[in-house]
Amino acid sequence: MITVLMASAMTYDRRASSSITLFFKDHNSSCHCPKVSQKYTGIIEDCCCDFETVDSINGEVLHPLLKELVATPFFRYFKVKLGCRCPFWPEDGMCRLRDCSVCECPENEFPEPFKKNFHPALISTDFMCQEGKSQASVDRTVDNGAFRGWVETDNPWTNDDETDNDDMTYVNLQINPERYTGYSGPSARRIWDAVYTENCPKYPEGEIFQEKKVLYKLISGLHSSISIHIGAEYLLHELTNQWGENPELMNDRVLRYPDRVQNLYFTFLFVLRSVMKAANYLEHAEYNTGNNEEDMKSHSLVKQLVHNSKLQAACPLPFDEAKLWQGQSGPELKQTIQMQFKNISALMDCVGCEKCRLWGKLQILGLGTALKILFSVDDKNHPSEPLQRNEVIALLNLLNRLSESVKLVHEKADMIENVVHIVEPASTKTSVWQSINQIMRLGNSST
Ligand SMILES: Cc1cc2nc3c(=O)[nH]c(=O)nc-3n(C[C@H](O)[C@H](O)[C@H](O)COP(=O)(O)OP(=O)(O)OC[C@H]3O[C@@H](n4cnc5c(N)ncnc54)[C@H](O)[C@@H]3O)c2cc1C
């Protein structure tokens, strides 16, 4: 039994690294998106790429590039307002959860230009914060002039005024990973309920207008990604502080729902398309933190990403935004969706766990930036406003989170299917999960 399980775990590894040349397509062919897609194969609904191509190009090209990119100084410091100012209901008292709390990190972690005009804001003195130690820590620095050449503009899709630096803090994302925090129960449920029931209800089965589906799919895809990250880095034993994967959680919340998996891939392709559309802007942007070597690396990685020949050959148009808002009701529909997205962005101030709020705000700003690039355009389909530095940081970090989730879903779905196939029907659900954990332990100990 163990031999079979190990073999199955090893085949998934080999398949994950298979050659992408198999999936190259003719990039001159026009984009006709077939409607139907199966579980994890075939065309992703409302997109122009299939699962296999996305898995392959993501594993070989996008994920390694993005992982390196977000670790560079330019992309790891994010400016954010973390104060609890929920505009919809009184604070629910969840802001003090230890696992979600925010604290200040030593100044010597930040690049020199970030220390100019340093004014600590909203500093919690409750907990010490050291790299790699606390699951709860968030670093803060206030910065008013670290990056030159970037404009201060407000994002028309989000609620926060990005030009207002009052109460803004800088956070080192590398030492504040998005993972399990313990935030759950009525507070978390209330946010997701408000998001889905009031702002982006699920569209009826058979809805043919892509415009009416897009917001729900983007949010559901982001929700899937958040759940996958919770399952990927989970606190298994609180007393011994043992962290590890929780495949059952990934399965229960995402993998066993084909539509949630579809929506994750959709969101990934939507954001990827926005990055490709902004290629020229991103290529010429200034990536300056005062560390020449690292800044050149950021710039070079961005160029490798936006002009990647393998990506352009495999999936030249991940999502076709030109098809949207064409009908008579297009402008009105766009306005409604913009208002709904703004509401969702305001709801991030109600998230009762500071670290979840940080990642919620970053990813919503990232999505807002993708929406701005794709939909806030002039009559030549060119973005009507320049991008702000913080928007670019949010956009690329969001793409990295989605890329990581897609990679995990691809790997875990394969593994889970194999295991379930092997042990059913003789075993119970619990023993399936025991088997998966066993594979993971064996896999980890063999590396
Ligand atoms: C913005 C935000 C960020 C968060 N970040 C973190 C974090 O970093 N770490 C952490 O540990 N917790 C985080 N949480 C909490 C986490 O998302 C869950 O709410 C919590 O773990 C409880 O999960 P649950 O099983 O009750 O289901 P939830 O994930 O809360 O889902 C609630 C309901 O939404 C529906 N649903 C679930 N997934 C989808 C989907 N993909 N598409 C459509 N509908 C869906 C289902 O009906 C489900 O019952 C965050 C919450 C929010 C609102």
The ligand as an SDF file (V2000), in Angstrom:
LIG
                    3D

 53 58  0  0  0  0  0  0  0  0999 V2000
  -10.6110   39.2290    3.4930 C   0  0  0  0  0  0  0  0  0  0  0  0
  -10.3370   38.0230    4.3580 C   0  0  0  0  0  0  0  0  0  0  0  0
   -9.0270   37.5700    4.4620 C   0  0  0  0  0  0  0  0  0  0  0  0
   -8.7530   36.4570    5.2640 C   0  0  0  0  0  0  0  0  0  0  0  0
   -7.4520   36.0400    5.3900 N   0  0  0  0  0  0  0  0  0  0  0  0
   -7.1630   35.0000    6.1920 C   0  0  0  0  0  0  0  0  0  0  0  0
   -5.8060   34.5680    6.3910 C   0  0  0  0  0  0  0  0  0  0  0  0
   -4.8610   35.1430    5.8380 O   0  0  0  0  0  0  0  0  0  0  0  0
   -5.5860   33.5240    7.2480 N   0  0  0  0  0  0  0  0  0  0  0  0
   -6.6230   32.8910    7.9130 C   0  0  0  0  0  0  0  0  0  0  0  0
   -6.3570   31.9430    8.6680 O   0  0  0  0  0  0  0  0  0  0  0  0
   -7.9140   33.2700    7.7240 N   0  0  0  0  0  0  0  0  0  0  0  0
   -8.2060   34.3000    6.9030 C   0  0  0  0  0  0  0  0  0  0  0  0
   -9.5110   34.6890    6.7260 N   0  0  0  0  0  0  0  0  0  0  0  0
  -10.5930   33.8410    7.2800 C   0  0  0  0  0  0  0  0  0  0  0  0
  -10.9430   32.6790    6.2840 C   0  0  0  0  0  0  0  0  0  0  0  0
  -11.1510   33.1790    4.9670 O   0  0  0  0  0  0  0  0  0  0  0  0
  -12.2010   31.9260    6.6700 C   0  0  0  0  0  0  0  0  0  0  0  0
  -13.2690   32.8260    6.7910 O   0  0  0  0  0  0  0  0  0  0  0  0
  -12.0720   31.1390    7.9680 C   0  0  0  0  0  0  0  0  0  0  0  0
  -10.9630   30.2920    7.8740 O   0  0  0  0  0  0  0  0  0  0  0  0
  -13.3470   30.2950    8.2560 C   0  0  0  0  0  0  0  0  0  0  0  0
  -13.5710   29.4180    7.1520 O   0  0  0  0  0  0  0  0  0  0  0  0
  -14.9440   28.6660    6.8470 P   0  0  0  0  0  0  0  0  0  0  0  0
  -14.6660   27.2210    6.7100 O   0  0  0  0  0  0  0  0  0  0  0  0
  -15.9790   29.0780    7.8270 O   0  0  0  0  0  0  0  0  0  0  0  0
  -15.3680   29.1550    5.3700 O   0  0  0  0  0  0  0  0  0  0  0  0
  -15.1220   30.5650    4.6980 P   0  0  0  0  0  0  0  0  0  0  0  0
  -13.8380   30.5130    3.9230 O   0  0  0  0  0  0  0  0  0  0  0  0
  -15.2810   31.6470    5.7160 O   0  0  0  0  0  0  0  0  0  0  0  0
  -16.3260   30.6520    3.6380 O   0  0  0  0  0  0  0  0  0  0  0  0
  -17.6440   31.1140    3.9960 C   0  0  0  0  0  0  0  0  0  0  0  0
  -18.6410   30.6160    2.9740 C   0  0  0  0  0  0  0  0  0  0  0  0
  -18.3320   31.1640    1.7020 O   0  0  0  0  0  0  0  0  0  0  0  0
  -18.5580   30.2070    0.6640 C   0  0  0  0  0  0  0  0  0  0  0  0
  -17.2890   29.9840   -0.0500 N   0  0  0  0  0  0  0  0  0  0  0  0
  -16.1300   29.4820    0.4430 C   0  0  0  0  0  0  0  0  0  0  0  0
  -15.1720   29.5060   -0.4880 N   0  0  0  0  0  0  0  0  0  0  0  0
  -15.7330   30.0090   -1.6030 C   0  0  0  0  0  0  0  0  0  0  0  0
  -15.2460   30.2920   -2.9100 C   0  0  0  0  0  0  0  0  0  0  0  0
  -13.9850   30.0660   -3.2630 N   0  0  0  0  0  0  0  0  0  0  0  0
  -16.1060   30.8140   -3.8080 N   0  0  0  0  0  0  0  0  0  0  0  0
  -17.3950   31.0630   -3.4910 C   0  0  0  0  0  0  0  0  0  0  0  0
  -17.9040   30.8330   -2.2650 N   0  0  0  0  0  0  0  0  0  0  0  0
  -17.0890   30.3160   -1.3360 C   0  0  0  0  0  0  0  0  0  0  0  0
  -19.0730   28.9550    1.3330 C   0  0  0  0  0  0  0  0  0  0  0  0
  -20.4810   28.9610    1.2720 O   0  0  0  0  0  0  0  0  0  0  0  0
  -18.5870   29.0960    2.7560 C   0  0  0  0  0  0  0  0  0  0  0  0
  -19.3980   28.4170    3.6660 O   0  0  0  0  0  0  0  0  0  0  0  0
   -9.8040   35.7970    5.9510 C   0  0  0  0  0  0  0  0  0  0  0  0
  -11.1160   36.2740    5.8460 C   0  0  0  0  0  0  0  0  0  0  0  0
  -11.3920   37.3640    5.0610 C   0  0  0  0  0  0  0  0  0  0  0  0
  -12.8020   37.8840    4.9660 C   0  0  0  0  0  0  0  0  0  0  0  0
  1  2  1  0
  2  3  1  0
  2 52  2  0
  3  4  2  0
  4  5  1  0
  4 50  1  0
  5  6  2  0
  6  7  1  0
  6 13  1  0
  7  8  2  0
  7  9  1  0
  9 10  1  0
 10 11  2  0
 10 12  1  0
 12 13  2  0
 13 14  1  0
 14 15  1  0
 14 50  1  0
 15 16  1  0
 16 17  1  0
 16 18  1  0
 18 19  1  0
 18 20  1  0
 20 21  1  0
 20 22  1  0
 22 23  1  0
 23 24  1  0
 24 25  2  0
 24 26  1  0
 24 27  1  0
 27 28  1  0
 28 29  2  0
 28 30  1  0
 28 31  1  0
 31 32  1  0
 32 33  1  0
 33 34  1  0
 33 48  1  0
 34 35  1  0
 35 36  1  0
 35 46  1  0
 36 37  1  0
 36 45  1  0
 37 38  2  0
 38 39  1  0
 39 40  1  0
 39 45  2  0
 40 41  1  0
 40 42  2  0
 42 43  1  0
 43 44  2  0
 44 45  1  0
 46 47  1  0
 46 48  1  0
 48 49  1  0
 50 51  2  0
 51 52  1  0
 52 53  1  0
M  END
$$$$
